[in-house]
């Protein structure tokens, strides 16, 4: 049974650390229906970013989040569950066993082998745009956050999505996330890295269709 039963879905795309909505452009182009794309790039604690995300929503939405965006989306799902129709966590962070900036930098560098060059260019441009000081401030907020502590409080149906080669969201961690959320399941996208919404948008849209129980992609 699909998670989203009534009316056309409204999607809200929640980007990750230091990047903007260009990071979600490939997925946004294939989704059918209303797509909300808030920019949440100011360095702030995760709970505050979750509050700002809620202010950007006109009503209940399907949140599709990547990386640190999963932390923001789950913060909203716990604080204002009435705004979250369903939750899609693509490459969720931060791994409960890896709250180390050094380890995450190494994992991010490794992920570059599995991402298209166009994505790398987008990320580098966005990182330079926000600047190293602000980027590190937000990274500290992300690393201090304990997403695993609020996952059991999520009420919304949840799909956890992992790219097959994602070093930032290892299989063990994604299985832990799925087990902690009361109503969740895990899917793996073959050949993908950390940003399958960019590298494999149609494959992700197909998983969204199965999860929500209705077509969500443009022909």
C-alpha positions in Angstrom: 0.0 0.0 0.0 1.3 3.5 -0.9 2.2 5.9 1.8 0.5 8.9 0.1 -3.2 8.0 -0.7 -5.2 11.2 -1.3 -4.7 13.9 -4.0 -1.6 14.8 -5.9 1.6 14.8 -3.8 3.4 18.0 -3.0 7.2 17.4 -2.9 9.6 19.5 -0.9 13.3 18.9 -1.7 15.6 19.4 1.2 19.3 19.9 0.2 22.4 19.0 2.1 25.3 20.8 3.7 26.6 23.8 1.8 24.8 23.1 -1.4 21.8 24.9 -3.0 18.8 23.7 -5.0 20.8 23.2 -8.2 21.9 20.0 -6.5 18.3 18.8 -6.9 17.7 20.0 -10.4 17.8 16.6 -12.2 15.2 15.1 -9.8 13.0 18.3 -9.9 12.8 18.0 -13.7 11.4 14.5 -13.6 8.9 14.9 -10.8 5.2 15.4 -11.7 3.2 17.8 -9.6 4.1 20.7 -7.2 7.7 20.8 -6.1 8.9 23.2 -3.3 12.6 23.9 -3.2 13.6 26.0 -0.2 17.1 27.4 0.2 18.4 26.7 3.8 22.1 27.6 3.5 22.6 29.9 6.4 24.6 28.1 9.1 22.2 27.4 12.0 21.5 24.5 14.3 19.5 21.6 12.8 16.4 22.3 14.9 16.4 25.9 13.7 16.7 24.8 10.0 13.8 22.4 10.7 11.7 25.3 11.9 12.6 27.4 8.8 11.7 24.4 6.6 8.3 24.3 8.2 7.7 28.0 7.5 8.5 27.3 3.8 5.7 24.7 3.5 2.1 25.8 2.6 0.8 22.5 4.0 1.6 18.8 4.3 4.2 17.6 1.8 6.4 14.6 0.9 9.8 15.6 2.1 12.7 14.3 -0.1 15.9 15.0 1.7 19.6 14.3 1.0 22.5 14.1 3.4 22.3 16.8 6.1 18.9 17.6 4.7 17.7 14.4 6.2 18.7 15.8 9.6 16.6 18.9 8.9 13.7 17.0 7.5 13.5 14.6 10.5 13.7 17.6 12.9 10.6 18.9 11.2 8.9 15.5 11.1 9.3 15.3 14.9 8.4 18.9 15.8 5.5 19.3 13.4 4.4 15.9 12.2 1.2 17.4 10.6 3.4 19.0 7.9 5.0 15.7 6.8 2.9 13.4 4.7 5.8 11.1 4.0 9.5 11.2 4.4 12.2 10.1 1.9 15.8 10.0 3.4 18.4 9.8 0.6 21.8 9.1 2.0 21.0 10.1 5.6 23.7 11.6 7.8 25.3 11.7 10.3 26.4 8.0 10.7 26.0 7.3 14.4 29.5 5.7 14.5 31.2 8.5 12.6 30.8 11.9 14.3 34.2 13.0 13.1 34.9 15.8 10.7 38.1 14.1 9.4 36.3 10.9 8.7 33.5 12.7 6.8 36.0 14.7 4.7 37.6 11.4 3.7 34.3 9.8 2.9 33.3 12.8 0.9 36.5 12.6 -1.1 35.9 8.9 -1.8 32.3 9.6 -2.9 33.7 11.7 -5.7 34.7 8.5 -7.6 31.1 7.5 -7.8 29.5 10.9 -8.8 29.2 12.5 -12.3 31.7 15.4 -12.9 28.8 17.8 -13.3 27.7 17.1 -9.7 31.3 17.7 -8.5 31.3 21.0 -10.3 28.0 22.0 -8.8 29.1 21.1 -5.3 32.5 23.0 -5.6 30.7 26.1 -6.9 28.2 26.0 -4.0 30.9 25.4 -1.4 32.9 28.4 -2.7 29.7 30.5 -2.7 29.0 29.9 0.9 32.7 30.1 1.9 34.9 27.9 4.2 34.0 29.6 7.5 30.3 29.4 7.1 30.6 25.8 5.7 32.6 24.7 8.7 30.1 26.3 11.1 27.3 24.4 9.5 29.4 21.2 9.5 29.8 21.5 13.2 26.1 21.8 13.7 25.5 18.7 11.6 28.2 16.7 13.4 26.8 17.7 16.8 23.3 16.6 15.9 22.1 13.1 16.9 19.6 12.1 14.3 19.4 8.6 15.7 17.9 9.9 18.9 14.8 11.3 17.2 14.3 8.6 14.5 12.0 6.5 16.8 9.7 9.5 17.2 8.9 9.8 13.5 5.3 9.1 12.7 5.4 9.6 8.9 5.9 6.6 6.5 9.5 6.7 5.6 11.6 5.5 2.7 15.4 5.3 3.3 17.3 5.4 0.0 21.0 4.5 -0.3 23.3 4.5 -3.4 25.1 1.2 -3.7 28.5 2.8 -3.4 27.7 5.6 -0.9 30.6 6.0 1.6 28.9 8.7 3.6 25.9 6.5 4.4 27.2 3.0 4.7 24.8 0.0 4.4 25.1 -0.7 8.2 24.1 2.9 9.1 21.1 2.9 6.6 19.9 -0.4 8.0 20.2 1.2 11.5 18.1 4.2 10.4 15.5 1.9 8.9 15.2 -0.1 12.0 14.9 2.9 14.3 12.0 4.5 12.3 8.7 2.8 13.3 7.3 2.7 9.7 10.3 2.6 7.3 11.8 0.5 4.5 15.2 0.6 2.8 16.0 0.5 -0.9 19.4 0.6 -2.6 19.9 2.1 -6.0 22.5 0.2 -8.0 25.6 2.1 -9.2 24.7 5.2 -7.1 26.9 7.2 -4.7 25.7 9.7 -2.1 23.7 11.9 -4.5 21.4 9.5 -6.4 18.8 12.3 -6.8 21.4 13.9 -9.1 23.0 10.8 -10.8 20.0 8.5 -10.9 16.9 10.8 -10.8 14.6 8.4 -12.8 15.5 5.4 -10.7 14.8 7.4 -7.6 11.5 8.7 -9.0 10.5 5.0 -9.8 11.2 4.2 -6.1 9.1 7.2 -5.0 6.2 5.9 -7.2 6.4 2.5 -5.6 6.6 4.0 -2.1 3.7 6.5 -2.6 1.6 4.1 -4.6 1.2 6.3 -7.7 3.2 7.6 -10.7 5.2 10.7 -9.8 7.5 11.1 -12.8 7.0 13.0 -16.1 7.0 10.9 -19.3 
